Amino acid sequence: MSADINKLEQIASQVRRDIVRMVHACQSGHPGGSLGCTDYFVALYFHAMKHDPSFNMSGDGEDLFFLSNGHISPVFYSTLARAGYFPAEELATFRKINSRLQGHPTTHEHLPGIRIASGSLGQGLSVAIGAAQAKKLNKDNQLVFVLMGDGELQEGQVWEAAMYAPHNKVDNLIAAVDYNGAQIDGPTNQVLSLGNLRAKWEAFGWDVLEVEKGNDMASVIAGIEEAKAHSGKGKPVMILLHTEMGFGVDYMMGSHKWHGVAPNDEQLQLALDQIPRTVGDY
């Protein structure tokens, strides 16, 4: 297992290099949340999920993943490329004219791995619930995963979906919240406090787990495996994933200021000096 963790950490390092390079190249994008969620994405796509990079939109017989906070597309695109969905060289087209890698994922670009357009916050959980119910109707026993931002929980639609899933016993759904305490305008507890998130989701009828070390690969793997073990027992599962925005780049870590700001040339080099090249740069 330690060897597997080491391999996953190496992939995560390369994904983080991809993120800062992609955002720097077009001087646009969202590095902070992308860096913070890298370990979760790598854990899903290289360990926890059953999925096929040849990509079929329906995803029959596969686990599905939906990204609700679509602005962290850099980590999603890099993970998909490194997992074999499309060539890593295409990451160089991020946010360019006519690129399939738009700032927020879109389906009309026909990019393998993308099943919904996302980035209009608050919608992903509803979509994931629908996909999970469709799997039940189709007698498909695989799981549906969805990731949301913590600032995104200020959207009302999230809480409509939060009521719906337990009522309908959507227990093949594993949702996660990137619980970094930061959003575009500042700390979430200053913009609009989320209060006791665990108590809120439990009150709505969810089975809630917490991963206190959301940037430690072994902890993330353990949390996802525990969530999978809790599935199929009558309740949807929620993972509160405690991460740090900008993780891996010291001057970005813990600050909402890097939510949607690209590094300049000097800052890029400082970042790359801290993130080992492992799999190989595109």
N, C-alpha and C positions, 0 to 999 in steps of 0.2 A: 504493500500500500504506500509506503514511503517513497518508493521509486515512482509510482503513479503520480503522487502529489508533486514530486519534483518535476516530472514531465509537464504537468498541468501548469505549474508555476512558470516554467520556461515559455510555454505558449502564451500565458497571460502577459509576460514581459514583452513579448513580440507584439501582442495586440496593443499594449500601451504605447510602444514606439509608433505603431501604425496610426494611432489616434492623434498624437501630437503632430506627426508629419502631415497627415491629411488636413487637419484644421489649419496648420501653418501655411500649407501650399495655396489654399484659396483665401486665406485671411478671413475665415468665417467658420462658424460652427460652435459646438458645445463640448469643450474638453473636460470640464469639471466632473459632471455626472458620469460621463463615459469612462473616465479613469476610475472613478469610485465603484462602478458596477462591473468592471472587467472580470474579476474573479468569479462572480455569479454567472456571467455569460459563458466563460470557459468551462466552468463546472457543469453547466447544463449541456453544452454542445459537444464536449469532449469526454463526458463521463455519465451524466444522469439520464439523458434523453435517448429514446430510440427514434432515430430520424434518418432520412435518406437524402444525401446531397444531390442526387439526380433530380429531385424535386417534382412532386406532384401536388398541385394546388389543394386537392381534397384532403391529402394527408391520411388516407385510409390506412389503418394498421400502424400508424406512427404517433408518437407524442407530438403535440403542437405547441408552439410558443408564439405569443403575441406581445409586442412591445407597445405599451400604451403611451409612455412619455417619449414620443418619437424623436424629440430633439437630441436624444443621445444616440442618434443613428451612427456616429463614427464607431462606437464599440460594437454595434450590431453588424455593420458592414464588414468590419475587420474579422469578427468571429466567423461570420458566414464564409468569407473568403478563405480563411485559414482552415475551415472545416471542409472545404472542397466544393462549395456551392458555385463559385465562379473564380476566375484567376485573380490572385492577389494583386497583379499589376493594374487591375481596374480600379483599385483604391486610389490611384493617382488622379482619377477623374472626379473625385468627390466635389460636389457642388459646382461642377463646371457645366457650361451650356451643353445641352443634349446628352448629358451623362445619365446613366441609370441610377447613379448614387446621388439622389437629390438630398437636400438638407433634412427633409423629413421623408421617411419611406413612403413610396407610392406604388400601387399595384399596376398602374398603366405602363410603367416602365418595364414590366415583366422581368424584374430582377429575381432570380431564384432565391427562395427563402423568405420572401416578403408576401404575406397573405392578406394584409390590410394596410390601407393608408393610415398613418397615425401621426400624432403630434397635436391634434386638436384635443386638448387634455380632457380626461374624464371618461373617455369612450371605451378604452381597451377592455376593462373588466366586463362590460356588457357583451362585447364581441366574444370574449373567451367563454363566458357562460353559455352563449348560444352554441358555440362550437362543441363545448362539453356535453350539452344536451343532445346535439346531433350525434355525437359518438354513442351515447346511450341508446338512442333510437336505432342506430345502425348496428347495435350489438358489438361495438368496437371497444375493447377494454383498455385502450391506451389513454394517457393522461393529457390534460391541457394545462399549460403554464402561462402565466401573464405577469408582467412587471409594470408597476406604477411608481411614480415619484411621490415623495411625501407631500410636497407642495401641491401636487395634483389632487390630493384628498380634500382640498378646499372646493373642489367641483361637486355640485349636488348630485350629478348622475352616478357618481361612484357609490353614493349611499343608497340610491334606489336599487342598484345592482347588488349591493351588500345585503339588502333585505331579501331580494329575490332568490339568491343562490341557496341559502339555508332552507328557506320555505320549500323549495323544490328539490332539496336533498342532492344538490349538484356536487357529489363527493368525489368526482374524477377531476376536480379543478384544484390546482395549487397556485395561489396568487402570492405575489411578493411585493413589498413596499421597500423602495430604496430610502431607508430611514437615515438620511445624512443631516437633517436639521437645517437645510439651506435651500433657498429658492432664488429666483432671479433678483428679487428686490431686497433680499436679506435673510436673516435667520427666520425659520418658520414660526418660532415662538414669539417673534416681534411682528411679523406680517399678519398672521392669523394662527393663533396657537392651536395645535392639534390635540392638546390635552393628553389624556391617558389612552394611547392608541390601542394597546392590548385590551383594555377594558371595553373600549368602543366596539371592536370587532367581535369580542366574546359576547357582548350584549346583543349583537345582531345574529348570533348563533354560529359563529365560525370557530373552528379548531385552530388556535393561535399558537405558533411557535416563534421563538426569537433566536436570531443568530447574532450574538453580541460582537463577534469578530468577523464582520462581513468582508474584510480584506485579507483574511487568513484562509488560504485555500482549503486546508484540512477542516476548518470549522464550517466553511460554506458547504463542502461536500457532505459533512455529517448532518447539517441542517436540512439539506435537500433530501437526503436519504431518510431522515426521520419523517419529513413531510410526506414522502411517498408511502412510508409505512402507515401513516395516519389516513391515507386516502381510502375510499371505498367503505367508510364506516358511518355514512349517513350525513356527514358534514363537509362543506368545502374547507380547505386548509389555507391558512394565511401565514406567510413567513414575514416577520418584521426583521429586515436585513440592515443591521447597523453598519453603515459604511462611512467613509470620509471622502468628501468631495475632493477631486484632484489627487487621489492617492497615487503615490509613486513619484510625484514631482513636488519637491519640498516647498517651492514658492507658490504652488497652487493649492496645497492641502489645507482643508478646513476653512476655506474662504468662498463665500458666494460670488465674489468678484470674478471668478473664473468659470461661472456658469455658462456664459456665452461669449467669451473673448478669446481670440486667437493669439498665440505667442508670436513675437517678432523674431527676427533671425537669431539674435543673441539669446533670447529666452528659449528658443527651440533647441539650440546647442546645449544650453544648461540642462534642459529636460532630457535630451538624449544621452548626456553624460551620466545621468542617474539611472537610466533604464537599459539593462544589458540587451544587446542584439543576440537572439538565440536561434530562431528558425531561419532568419534571414530577412533583410529589408526588401520590400518590393521595389 
